[in-house]
Each structure stands twice: as C-alpha cells, then as structure tokens.
C-alpha cells in the first residue's frame, strides 16, 4: 500500500504510487489504477478553486461517487467519476494530495463473511456482518455521505420469487453492523424459504421495518451495495444460501454412574444404588454386575433406534470393548430401546455389563486389568460424544458432543 504526499506533489511520485508509466497528467487523473475508495483523489465536480483544501468532497457532496438505487435486479454498482478535463472539470496534479491506495469501501459486504448453507436444526439464524469505514483516516465514511441515519436492510428471495424485505433495529450511526435472518420464525420458517436455496440481497435504506413478519411498507430511499474485488478482498451485493433442515445428534457426558440422591440409577443386575459421595458404594455396585454405567444427555432433534455403538478403549494393550447401547439403555430408570434427542437434552444411562472385575476392592477392566479408558458413543460410525473414565476411582472427565449432522 502507498500514499501520495500531502504537499509538494510531483508527477514522478504519482506515477510511482499508481504504478503507471505515463507522464501525462490527464492520463494519470483518469487512470483505472486509482483506488476509487481513497478519500482524496482527482474527481469530476471538484469543490472550490484550484487551491481548495476540501476539493475531494465534490460540489455535490458525494465525494465523487455515483451510488445506485437498490432494485430487484440489483445489477448496478457504485462508481467513481474522474475529471474529464477542461475548465469545468480540470486535471489537477494537486488533487492527488493525500491519495491513499489502502483506503476501503464506505460500506460493503465481504464475501468471506457469507455462507453457502445452514442447517436450521443446528443454526436457525443466518447472520452476516457488514463492513463499514467509520474513520476518515481510512476513507470516506457513511455519515459524510448522509447515511448515518440509514438502516441496514435485506431482501430475502425464496421459492418462485417469493420475497421479504426488512431492516435492522438501529441506524448505521447507532452501531448497526449486521443482519440476522431467523429461519425458525415467520415468515422465513415456511417452505417458501426452508428447503430452498434463497438469495440474500443486502442494502441500506432511510426508513425502518425491523419486524420481518409485519406487513410490507415503503423503506424510503434504498441504496445498493458495491461489489467487486478491491485491494484483494472480494465484496458482494448478493449471495445464495441453501436452507436445509437436517437431523442432528450429539451427546454430552454429564455424569458417570449416579446422581447424588437416595433414588438413582442402579445396575440391572444389582439392587445397590450408586452414590456419588461414596466411592466404595460406587465400586460395589459396579463390581456386583461387572457393569460400567455412563450417564449422558442426548442433544438434537431426532430419534435414534439403531446404528448406535458404545466403544470403550483402555489406555494400553489396545483392547477395545463394544456394545449395542439399544440393549442396555435406560431413561429415568426404565429400559428403552431408542434415544430421543432434543435441544434441551434428554438424559440416559448406558450399562456396559460384564466388563469390570473386583481388583482388591476396586473396579478394573476384565481384559488386561486397565484402569483408565476412552469412551465413545457413535452413531452411524460418527462420534456423537466422548469422555475418559478411571475405573479404580469411578471418576470421569466430562466430554462434549462431537457429531454434527446425520
């Protein structure tokens, strides 16, 4: 990045900053290498006489920009109007004073801040962050163009062209910097949008309608966003997102064996309750049935009745134990053969029977006398959650869910 001096500007310096080989002032003033976002640059309709210090604001106050209205076609871009020569629009070497190649767009949407798909069962809200230049040291600001009291807006186009426009709650000057579309709420939760590839067209506007479920109304003056590649960053004025609704399932191991209460989980083969506060009671209950009881919460939006597998891998000797949890699965002390995963999480216990021995009053694994293991619960071969368990002390390290979408 480079900048032209504020004083004593000469052709050689301008050529160097622009990377241009011409010595002709008119050619330099109209060069397509000029960063249109630079606050200071040669423009058509410059403000004041040749010695003016605020020439770059333009006699019309638009800083040399042509800013398109937002339309359904959304195919017009921001542009910059360079001088055309002559007395009314002269080529002025001094208009390069303070020209900066690093200045950024006034307002824009970076392509990298968008996504191509979301699963509403996992992430119901689609959010995208706008780029703003709020510092005059980085270019022209929205306030200087009269957009400080404007709102962010978005047009969402779904099936068969069905569309809805709405705005941010706050103005740009009051820190509005992103839009969020909730596909679990009206009107975006309908089949016109969910299950479709929708088009998102962001804009800015002078009037507010922040409730997307409210009847449509005029949004006043609407301006489109610039698009293109500037200084290596790609900006877009619209993007497509596939709105999917897939089943999800993950587990979080919240406890091993039993909660600290007088009524709790017991091994199917034992009448001894497993009390969290009494390690001896833990071991006795485990050893009686030779069972390892794993307590977990199932989180998601689906019912699982098959393709579940519990894998216990001791920390040495490479032994692996597997069990089909649907044959040893309990909910609220009652045997069940399926897991219902919900956003809040249903709690279950899996008993991994006949895997523990009594090792001088402590639990140990039947095979190889391992005392510590890594436990995984898998669905369709994908890890839904994992934890570590130490048999000798009946302790565990809590583990989080690992599965995404089924």
Secondary structure, 3 states (H helix, E strand, C coil): CCECCCCCCCHHHHHHHHCCCCCCHHHHHCCCCCCCCCCCCCCCCCCCCCCCCCHHHCCCCCCCEECCECCCCCCCCCEECCCCCCCCCCCCHHHHCCCECCCCCCEECEHHHCCCEEECCCCCEEEEECEECCCHHHCCCCHHHCCCCCEEEEEEECHHHCEEEEEEEEEHHHCCCEEEEECCCCCCCCCCCCCCEEEEEEEEECCCCCCCCCCCCCCCCEECCCCEEECCEEECCCEEEEEECCCEEEEEEEEECCCCCCCCCECCCCCCECCCCCHHHHHHHHHHHCCEEEEEEEEECCEECCCEEEEEEECCCCCEEEECHHHCEEECCEEECCEECECCCEEEEEEECCCEEEECCEEEECCCCCCEEEEEEEECCEEEEEEEEECCCCEEECECECCCEC
